[in-house]
């Protein structure tokens, strides 16, 4: 039987950190531990200060010394401490101790939790701003299994004390959300920034798990992070679980393919397969250290009205994940911003596959009017990184000729700039493409699906059409095809 811990919540009036902590403290059923490493005991401090903490806090600790930490939680294979694996060990260890030391017969109505964080704040030289893992493991009924929320943060403030205070607020928001907003993960996620500004901390990964979150699609939670401005890029794997971009891309060769993938077509896969083959032949590329990313920008997810269709997003994600690929959602409309983001994590060679139309857009000055250095500044950030563009040809409908890097036309003012990058080997043509599928476009397939036309199945990679029909993706309706 679940214990009632809801009560009325006025989402229009955000409660202060103190009021949140006090509300948890005054709930006679909530009881647990706090384990914080790397930035002091900033979260639990708020509960001590709020009053009534004796009914909530079973233990508060900070195994700050590495030897003490290893003795309690074990030694990680990579010898690191600020990791997701470390956080999970902390949460599980503390929950086990609660269950072991507190008798259920003596506390029949208690619902237990363990809150933990392991972080590294800004260094003395202020070159490394710091990051950390934060999580809570909790139950909502004394006989229920535990739920878990884990997130990763990147600090933006340039003062260790301020970072500690922000971490403390975030921890209270997380614990409060776990108990009082768990039936609405979207509201819970948004509440993480209650009493915190976006320029103080970035949340770039979050995963929900457990019986109360069985219905939660973590890919959708990723989308909310970008949509709300909490981060500029999120990443999830074929299994649907969110991944930490910094962890995945660190010192890796990165290959990316941008598209709307609505739905993914044979052209998308031909572009990918032919370009990745060329990329992997490069002497500067190590296959085992190559990360492949199918990237969708937020602008590609918006409808004509500027809104994001969540069902449509999940349909696209479902198909890309089924093909075994990592997917990234970003807020980088311009390519140079995406490359600049990747460069935060690696200096290795990067590859980017794109069609002729997209390359022509890159050489259009109107996209760089907000930059003081204009298109030259953008190109400095784009092409002066160790990047190569793999160009997929476009068929000219009038002449039936294929447009490549040799015959595409850019604005007259951009001709010499274009020649410079082409002759320096930054643009590589995909020559062994399949000309028989050159007339396939995602928007055409989408229209055929919506209008119940025949023949769209042949335009998609193997198995994709079957998934669309079986799961009724992209508003597919069996009745349209059962004439």
Secondary structure, 3 states (H helix, E strand, C coil): CECCCCCCCCCCCCCCHHHHHHHHHCCCCEEEEEEEECCCCHHHHHHHHHCCHHHCEEEEECCCCHHHHHHHHCCCCCCCCCCHHHHHHHHHHHHHHHHHHCCCCCCCCCEEEEEEEEEECCCCCCCCCCEEEEEEEECCECCCCCEEEEEEEEECCCCHHHHHHHHHHHHHHHHHHHHHCCCCHHHHHHHCCCCCCCCCEEEEEEEEECHHHCCCCHHHHHHHHHHCCCCCEEEECCCCCEECHHHHHCCCEEEEEECCCCCCCHHHHHHHHHHHHHHHHCCCCCHHHEEEEEEEEHHHHECCCCCECHHHHHHHHHHHHHCCCEEEEECCCCHHHHHHHHCCCCCCCEEEEEEHHHHHHHCCHHHHCCCCCHHHHHHHHHCCCCEEEEEECEECCCCCCEECCCCCCCCHHHHHHHHHHHHCCCEEECCCCCHHHCCCCHHHHHHHHHHCCCCHHHHCCCCHHHHHHHHCHHHCCHHHHCC
